[in-house]
């Protein structure tokens, strides 16, 4: 048997194993297993990083695909990393090669399988024309050419998700035989999802049906950009004003009985955010020694605008790109295990208080079918139908004041209040809430002691009441706050009290934070709520919190939020 017919296994210092064999062989049987030592860890890492970010699509559960029984069993065994890994890989690739059509079986085509921890990449690759395996240096160069993404024709990446195996794939050659081997034939999955069909009842909620069909581009233009198409209360409204009750929406192989889930998925696709949830979830299962997890004590993850940096005990940083994210969208991965970088937090907070046109998105929860918008800000995870009306009103009022304020001092205070109200909303996921709290903490101190609220900043319709610090020094602090609420909040649905700002000069002095810690603030809030229950005051809630000021954050403004 010639060297070119041999099946080759290659290991890397990072525990990646590269197997390959020619698609077409001139002898009967499966090519014999062979091995060559080629250190190419960097090439393996570069390839996997690139295709996971820029190439792979259509995540599919292995059990939901229609892969052949033999290939299915070998795929499960390969992920299981049993003692017969080499045999399983050999037979899996043999099954794969046999499934390819003649045009994919030319002598310059190879099957490659890269095992990486418990995951593996299956690829159909081409060798550079004229290259052959005739000597050791040829082996090295050939494998390195395989690991060049430009030479990969089709690939599928299989991931072990503990209770499931999922794979994503791509085929640059539009290979039907590759899809058939995976069990994701175009007929069954229609994974390109080129067209949307909206099936409606012509009149009422039953009877004669009518169908409207749009391309992806047409739907983006007419629904998202022009607003000439609308979805509301289970109906589809056309540009001519006619509306019909929706029976079903079809997008490729997917069917939606209600428009909300379609609206969510299509917006995620249109905003180019459809790969963010996968990347975010991948961070929970980065390769470790025994258990695939990055959330161990010796690993630090930090969220930046376009990437997440991972640092282990050795201090060597690893970059996990977020992929191509539109400039106006802040995709925030930060949660209780992923730290938010100070630079990224500063960028988001600056856009917020400057009321720039931007969107905020956290991949821990799905895209909203109809996102909550406030002037130029879009909260892509928050569905406006799910946020409590009182909370939505308070957020809108606060953001409107941000939009109208001309100076920075009160903007910083309002930005802090806005983020706190958002984080405490019931419709915000735990991951997103933890990210917002990091954003708040990293921007503590933005307001400075001795800053002055200018005359222009005092303009408004009575949302903010500035109160001297001495107002909280009275013997019964809770009674003093209740008195202020009864006096100042009588004619307003929302009111913000800022204690620690001179009522005459508007100069910020603050209170000692050591004296006004979280425990004391919580205790005073509890006493205020108890007293309000016995008073004739209409309100939904009252919250009291401290806003640290200055670089050292030794002083704070006490913020009261009544709504």
Secondary structure as GFF3:
##gff-version 3
##sequence-region A 1 563
A	DSSP	three_ten_helix	3	5	.	.	.	ID=ss1
A	DSSP	beta_strand	7	11	.	.	.	ID=ss2
A	DSSP	beta_strand	16	22	.	.	.	ID=ss3
A	DSSP	beta_strand	33	35	.	.	.	ID=ss4
A	DSSP	alpha_helix	41	54	.	.	.	ID=ss5
A	DSSP	beta_strand	57	61	.	.	.	ID=ss6
A	DSSP	three_ten_helix	62	64	.	.	.	ID=ss7
A	DSSP	alpha_helix	69	80	.	.	.	ID=ss8
A	DSSP	alpha_helix	85	99	.	.	.	ID=ss9
A	DSSP	three_ten_helix	102	104	.	.	.	ID=ss10
A	DSSP	beta_strand	109	116	.	.	.	ID=ss11
A	DSSP	beta_strand	119	126	.	.	.	ID=ss12
A	DSSP	alpha_helix	136	146	.	.	.	ID=ss13
A	DSSP	three_ten_helix	149	151	.	.	.	ID=ss14
A	DSSP	beta_strand	152	160	.	.	.	ID=ss15
A	DSSP	beta_strand	165	171	.	.	.	ID=ss16
A	DSSP	alpha_helix	176	182	.	.	.	ID=ss17
A	DSSP	alpha_helix	186	189	.	.	.	ID=ss18
A	DSSP	beta_strand	195	201	.	.	.	ID=ss19
A	DSSP	beta_strand	209	215	.	.	.	ID=ss20
A	DSSP	alpha_helix	216	219	.	.	.	ID=ss21
A	DSSP	pi_helix	220	225	.	.	.	ID=ss22
A	DSSP	beta_strand	230	232	.	.	.	ID=ss23
A	DSSP	beta_strand	235	237	.	.	.	ID=ss24
A	DSSP	beta_strand	243	251	.	.	.	ID=ss25
A	DSSP	beta_strand	254	256	.	.	.	ID=ss26
A	DSSP	alpha_helix	259	270	.	.	.	ID=ss27
A	DSSP	alpha_helix	276	282	.	.	.	ID=ss28
A	DSSP	three_ten_helix	283	285	.	.	.	ID=ss29
A	DSSP	beta_strand	300	303	.	.	.	ID=ss30
A	DSSP	beta_strand	307	311	.	.	.	ID=ss31
A	DSSP	beta_strand	317	321	.	.	.	ID=ss32
A	DSSP	beta_strand	329	331	.	.	.	ID=ss33
A	DSSP	beta_strand	338	340	.	.	.	ID=ss34
A	DSSP	alpha_helix	342	353	.	.	.	ID=ss35
A	DSSP	beta_strand	358	361	.	.	.	ID=ss36
A	DSSP	beta_strand	371	374	.	.	.	ID=ss37
A	DSSP	beta_strand	377	383	.	.	.	ID=ss38
A	DSSP	alpha_helix	389	404	.	.	.	ID=ss39
A	DSSP	alpha_helix	408	423	.	.	.	ID=ss40
A	DSSP	alpha_helix	430	442	.	.	.	ID=ss41
A	DSSP	three_ten_helix	456	458	.	.	.	ID=ss42
A	DSSP	beta_strand	464	467	.	.	.	ID=ss43
A	DSSP	three_ten_helix	469	472	.	.	.	ID=ss44
A	DSSP	alpha_helix	477	488	.	.	.	ID=ss45
A	DSSP	beta_strand	495	499	.	.	.	ID=ss46
A	DSSP	beta_strand	511	512	.	.	.	ID=ss47
A	DSSP	alpha_helix	518	532	.	.	.	ID=ss48
A	DSSP	beta_strand	542	549	.	.	.	ID=ss49
A	DSSP	beta_strand	555	562	.	.	.	ID=ss50
###
